[in-house]
């Protein structure tokens, strides 16, 4: 199992490396990166969500059982946010970026890195479990996360922005695809094969495209702009030490299948959420710090992903 996990992670690295390589080609460039991002989020991920929920969950009873675990994922993410707030105060993170620090520490990159990772490690059928974490993460980011970024806003207009602005983002293509998949399962709608076949084909390219996109992002990162400092080190410690440790303790207190605990742990251990940088800029908070955390955690995750998988199996975190 450990050897299979290592092979899976190396396969992920190969796709990221291909994105890094091709992003340097004249025909790819920033336009290719922007295309991959929009095409993946708006075209392939919605179909990926629908198809995998429809095929993996299967029955109404299974769907209800999965949804019943939502309080666990909400509690897990809220715990991470609370710890980040406590550590931010304890470590005296700069007050101008304190709330951005909390958001960066508490919200992982579930879609572009998390889903490809768990799919590579556990196979296609694992997506339905990952969706439960994704629901909680998305709902909390576009509500609590946006509130945190607004609190750090430099302008009065940014700090007083309407909370509805974040809520509107919940109607994103991935959420719509996920909701339609859950509705099809709950109401036992039979989707014909001539529809499922192309959905299956699109679903198979979603994870590779997401990883190629991550590689292109890394290629286009301006590493010279990264400033190492105490606040960044604190964010890294939160994302890769405190949060994973807290997840192990929390999940061991909750009665649920071992595999589900492992998936939630791995998703919680991903690098900082990519969308956070965009939203930090929109709300005039410290987006330079946010983008630095995203960049550095993404680079470091190339090492931490296989390490966490090995540690989880070698030390039986969830025996």
N, C-alpha and C positions, 0 to 999 in steps of 0.2 A: 504493500500500500504506500509506503514511504517513497519507494522508487518510482511508482506510478505518479505520485504527486509531483516529484521533482521533474519528471518528463513532461507533465502537463504544464508546469510553470515555465519550463524552457520553451515549450511551444508558444506560450503567451509572449515570452520575450522575443521570439523570432518574428512574430507579427508586429510587435512594437518596433523592433529593429527595422523591419521593412518599411514601416511608415516613416521612421527617422531618415532612412536612405532616400526614399522617393520624394520626400519633402524638399530635398536639396536639388531636385531636377527643375529646370526652367519651366517645363510644362505643368508642374504641380504648384509649387509656391503657396502663397497665402490664399489664393483663390481655390486651390485644391483642398486646403485645410478647411476653409469656410464651407465649401460644398459638402465635404464629408460630414462635418458637424451637423449641418441642417438636414442633409439627406438621412443621416442615421437617426436623429431625434424626431424628425417630422414624418419620415417615410417608413423606415424599417423597424424601429423600436415599437411603434404602436401595433404593427402586425405581429411582431415577436411576442409582445405581451398577450395579445388576444389568443394567438395560436397555442402558446405554451400553457396558459391557464386552462384553455379549453381541453387540450390533450392531457395535461398532467393531472389536473384536479379531477376531472371526469364526472363526479357525481355531486349532487346537492349536499349530501351528508359530508363529503370530504371538504367541500367549500366552506360549510358552516364550521367544521372542525378547525380549518386553517384560520378563518376570520376570528375564531374565539381566542386565538393567540395574539391578536392585535394589542390588547392591554400590556402584554409582556414587552413587545417591541417599543410601544410608546414609553413604558416605564424605563426601559434600557436607555433609550436616547435621552430622555429627560434627566436620568441619573448622570449621564456623561456631560450634559450641559451644566448641571448643578455642580459637578466636580470641577469643570472648567472655570465656572464663576468663582468658586472657592479658591482654586489655585491661582487664578488671575489676581485676586485680592492678596493672597498670601505671598506671591512672588513679586507683588507690586508692579504688575504690567502697566505700561504707560496708559494713563487715564484716557487719552485721546483715541486709543485703539482697544480698550478693555473689552467692549462688547463684540468687536470684530474678532478678538482673540477667542472669546467663548464660542462664537459661531464656527470659527475655523477648527477648533478643537472638538466640537460636538457633532459635526455633520460630515460623514464620509462620502466618498465618490461611489455611489451604488451602481449607477447605470453604466458609465463608460469603463470602469475597471472592476467593480464588484461582481456584476453579472457574468462577464466573461471568465473571471477567476473561478467562481463557484461552478459554472458550467463545465469548465475544463477539469476541475477536481472531482466533481460528483456526477457529471453527465447531464443530458438534456432535461431529465425529469425533476431536477432540483429547482428549476425556476419558480415553480409555484410556491415553494417555501420562501425563496428570496423576495417574492412579491409582497409578502406580509411585512417584511422589514421595509421595503420600498414605500409602501403606503404610509407607514408611520413617519418615515424620514421625510417624505415629500410634504405631507400635511404639516409637520412641525417646522420644516424649513420655511415654507411660504407663509407661515403665521409667526411663530416664535423667532425663527431665524431672521426674517425681514424686520421684525420689531427690534432685534438686537442691532442690526446694521443701521437702522434709522436712528437709534440712540447715540451712535457714534458720529452721525452726520454733522459736518462742519457748519452747514447753513441751517437757519431756522426752518426754512421750507422743507428741507430733507428730513429734519427731526419730527416735523409735524405732518408728514405725508400720511395719506389715508391708509389704514390697515387693509382696506378693500383692494388696494393695488396688489398686495401679495396674494390675497384670496383669488383674484382673477386668474393668476398664473396656475391655479390648480386645474383649470380646464385646458391643460396642455395635451398634445397628441398622445404621449405615453400613458397619461392617466385615462384618457378617453378609450384607448385600446384595451387597457386593463379592465376598465369598468364594463365595456362591452363583452369581454371574455367572461367575466364573472356573471354578468346577466345571462349570457347564453347557457352557462352551466346551471345557474340557479333555476331558470325557467325551462331547463331541459330542451333547449332548441337544438335540433339536429342540423348541423351545418353540412351541406353536401360536399362530396369529395372534390368536385371540380373547383370549389372555393378553397378547401383545405390544402390542396396540393400546392398552388402558388404561395399560400401563406407559409407552408412548410419550407419552401425554397427560400423565401425572403428571410425567414427566421434563422436559417442556417448561415446567412451572410452577416447578420447583425453584429454578433460578437467579434468576428474578424475585422469588420469595418471600424468598430469602436476602438479596437486595439491599434489599428493602423492610424486612426485619428490621434490617439494618445502619442504615438511615435512622432507624428508630424508636429504636434504641439511642443514636444520636448525639443525638436530640431529648431523650432522658431523662438524658443525661449532665449531672452537676452540675459545670460548668466552673469554678465558684468554688473547688472543692476541689483543683484541680490546682495543685501547687506546683512551680514551675520551679527546678531546681537542677542542680548538676554531674552527679549520677548520672543524671538524666533526659536531659540533653544527651548524656552518654556512651552511653546506650541508643539514642537517636535516631541518633547517629553510627554505631553498630554496625549497626542495622537498615537504614539507608538509604545508608550509604557503604561501610563495611568489608565487610559481608556481600555486597552486590552485586559489589564489586570482587573479593573472594575467589572468588566463583562464576564470574566471567568467566575468571579465571586457571585455576581447577581444571577447568572444563568444556572449556577449550581444550586441556587435556592428555589428554582422554579421547576415544577414537575412537567417535563415535556421530553419528547424523544431526543436521544443523543445526537442524531444527525441534524436535527433542527437547531440545537444549541451550537453545534459546530459551524453551521451556515451563518447564524446570527453573529457568532464571534468573528468569523472571517470578514463579514461585511462591515462590522464595526471597526475592524483594523485597517480598512482601506485608507488611502490618502484623503486629504481635504476635498470637499465637494467643489467641482469645477465651476458650477454656476455662481458660487459665492463671490468670486472676483468680479463678475459682471454686475451683480446686484450691489456690491459694495461701492462700485464706481457710480452706479445710478443714484444711490442714496448719499453720495458725497461723504462716505466714511473713508477710513484709511485703506483704500483699495490697493495701494502699493504693498502694504504689509500683507493684505489678503492674498494678492497674487504671488508674493514671495513664499508664503506658507504653502499655497497650492503647488507651486513649482518644486520646492524642495521636498515636500512630502511625496509628490509623484515620483521624483527621482529615487528617493530612499525606499519607496515601496517595492521597487524592483528587487531589493534585497530582503525586505521584511516579509513579503508575501510567502516565499518558500520557507523562511525561518519560522514564522508563526505556524505554518502547516506542519512542519517537522516537530516543533515543540508541542503542539496540540496532540499529536499522535504518540510521540515518545513519552510524554509525561501524563498522558490520559487525563487531560483537563476535565473531561466530561465522561468519566467512567460509568 
